[in-house]
Amino acid sequence: MGEPTQGPLAVVRRKRDAAFLTEDRVAELIRPRPFGKERRIAERARLTQEMGPLALWEGYRDFTAPEDSFTRSSNSVRTSHKYGRVYVQLVRGFRPWTVVEIGTAFGVSGMYWLAGLSANRRGRLVTFDPNRQWQEIARANLAAISPRFTAVAETFEAGFAATGIRFDRPGIAFIDGIHVGDIVKAQAELLLARIASPWILVFDDIRFNDGMYRCFREIEQAAGVVSAVEIESRVGILEVDPTAGARS
């Protein structure tokens, strides 16, 4: 996996001057820089890709074409190194107590989130994926980076209530499961209904299809959203402060 020579481009739409995700801070987040455990993540990702394609979760059948092989390899579903670096810097800067990941897959993106939490020496990753075969591989990858994680072999909708996630402390949610706008919007609404302190919502593949991008722009209009960021045509980030309306 080659090293990127420059960072991705970002667009910031800010609704409040005091937002965490200012233009200057986003510029720092996307500036390429090395981080601890970078080589270890690259090696774990390489070894995971060598396992080859493995079966998708049965629940995906409703969202795949009949001719689909119904298998995926790690590289076809993983976060790229370029965006992984952004996630590390986001955790380092925002210092969340919890990172919620919807869609563990093989654990590559989770390794980046964990690298940031490990550097902060606080916080925990809680990651959800119903594919039990993939979860076992992901657990091994995550454990190679840090013990600061809980891997739940359930969908987010079915499993989050039992995890005891503290929504009253700053957190980050990474929504990277089924890329269908209505599903992603429902997951975001579950989070927004519970968030009681500043959180950041990160959406992967916001232009995967028209429904995904429409979903992202609709959620951007939700009460409490104080800043929105688009990184190239791939990642969308929303900063949420539920007290924003009370202060205005």
N, C-alpha and C positions, 0 to 999 in steps of 0.2 A: 504494500500500500504506500503510494508516494506521498510526500509531504506537500501540502498546498503552498504555493508561492505568494498568494495574496488572499485576503479575507473575502467573504461574500459581501454583496451589496445589500443595504437595508433601507427601508422607507419607514419613517416614524410618523404616526398621527397621534398627537398628544392633546388631551382635553384639559389637563391641569398642569400648571407650572411646576408644582411640587412632586410630580410623578417620579418614580424611581427610573423608569425607562425614558430618560431624556435622550436627545440626539447625541450628546457627547458620550453618555454612558453606553449607548448602543454601539457607537463607533469603537469604544474600548472592548466591548464584548466580542465583536466580530474581528478584532485585530488578531491575526495568527500569533500564537505564542506557545511554546512547549509547556508541558505540565508533568508532574510526577505520575508515574505508572503508565505513561503514554506507550512505551515500548511493550509493556506487559499486555496492555489492551490489544495492541496490534497483533501480537503473537497469538493471543487467545482467539481473536477474530479469524486469523489465518487457519488455525487448527479446526475451528468450528466449520469454516467453509469447506475444508477437506472432507467433512462427513458426507457431503453431497446432499441432494434433495431429500427431504423428509415430509411425511404426510401432514397436511393441514388439519386443523380442528374440524370435526364433522359439521359444526355449526356454520362453517363458511360455505357449504354447498349451495345455499340460497343466494350467494353473492358471486358465484363463479360460473363461467360459461360451461356448457356440457362437454366441450372438447378440452377443457382445462385438465392438465395433468394431475391437479389437486396435490401437488407437492411443491415445496419451495426450498431452496438452499439459503444459507445465512446471508450471503451477499445480496440476494434479491429482496430481502426485507429489512436489512440492517440500516442503522444510521451511518452516514459517511463520516470519515475522520474530520472533515471540515466543519460539519455541524456539531460533531461530538465535542470539539474544542470550544465551540460557542456554549454548549451546555455546561461544560466544566466552569467556564468563566461566569456564567449566569449564577450557578450555585455559589461560587466563591464571592461574588458581589452581593447577592441578595440574602445569603445566609439563611436558607429555610430550615425549619425544624423537620419538615417532612417533604419528600418528593414522592408523589403518587404517579405511577406509570401504568397506563392502560394499554396493554399489549407488550408483554415481555419479549415475545419471540424467542430468539436464542441468547438474549441477554447482552447484546453488544451495546445498545444505547444505555442500558442500565449500568454497564461498567463505567461509562463516562459520567453519569450522574453520581455514581459512588465515588469516583475519583475526586469530584468536587466536595462531596460530603466528608470524605476522608481528610482532605486538605484542611477543611474547616474544623475538623475534630468535633463535630456535632451533627445531629440530624440522622434521619433514617429514610431509606428507600422502601416503599411498599409497592410491589409490582404485581400485576394481575395478568394471567393468561390461562385459558382453559385447556390448552394443548399440553397434556401431561408429559408427553415424550419431549417436547421442546422445553418444558419447564425444568426437567432434570438436567438438560444440557445448560440451560441458563443459570441454574443454581450453582453449578460448578464454575462457570465463568464469573459470576458475581462474587463467589467466595474467594476467588483468586485475587480480587481487588480489595474487598473489605467485608467484615461481618455485619456491617450496618444495613442489613436489608431483611425484609420479609417477603418471600415469594408465595403468592396465593394461586393455586391451580383452579381458579374459578374466573368467570367473567367479572368485570368490575361491578356490574349491577348486582350480581348475586353475592359477591364476597366482601364488599367494602364495609358494610355495617358491622361485621364481626371483627374488624381489624383495630377498632378504637382510634382511628385517625383523628388527630386534634385539629379541627378547623378554626380554632380560636387562636392559633399561633401561625406566623408566616409560613407559607408553603409554596410549592410548585407542583403543578399537575401537567403531565406529558400525555397527551391524547394521541395514541398511535395504534389503534386497533383496527376495526373494520372501517374502511374509508367510504362510508355512506353518510351523506349530509345529515339525514334525519337521526341516525344513530349517534353520530358525533354531537349533534346539538342536544340530544337527550342526555348524554353523558355530561356535557358541559353544564346543563341546567341542574343536574343532580349536585354537581359541585357548587355552583353559584348559590343554590338554595341553602347551603350549609356553611359557606365561608363567612367567618366572623372577624377576620383580620386580613391584612394585605396578603394576597396570593398572586401568583403568575401562572397563567394557563398557556401551555405551549402545544401547538397543533402541527403535526407533521403532514406533508403532502397536501397543503391547502388548495393546490390547483390540480389535484389528481383527477378531478372531474368538476363539472359546473356546480353540482350540488355541494361539494366540499367547500368551494370558494364562497358560494352564497351563504352557506352555514356560518363560515368564519365572519363574514361581514355582518350578518344578523346578530351574532353573539357580541360582536364589537359594540353594538348599540345598547347592550343590556345595562341596567342600572349598576353603578359602581365601577364600570370599566373606565379607567382614567388615561390609559395609553395603549396604543396598538402598534405593532411592528410587523412588517413583512420582510423576510430575508429572502431575497431573490424570488423565485417562484415556488419555493419549497416550504418554508417554515413560517408559521404565524404565531405571534406572541401577544397575549393580552394581559395587561396589569389590572388587577381588580383591588379596589379598596372600598369595602362596604360602607365605610363612614363618609365617603366623598360627598354624598348628597346632603348629609347633615351639616357639613362644613360650608357648603356653598350658599 
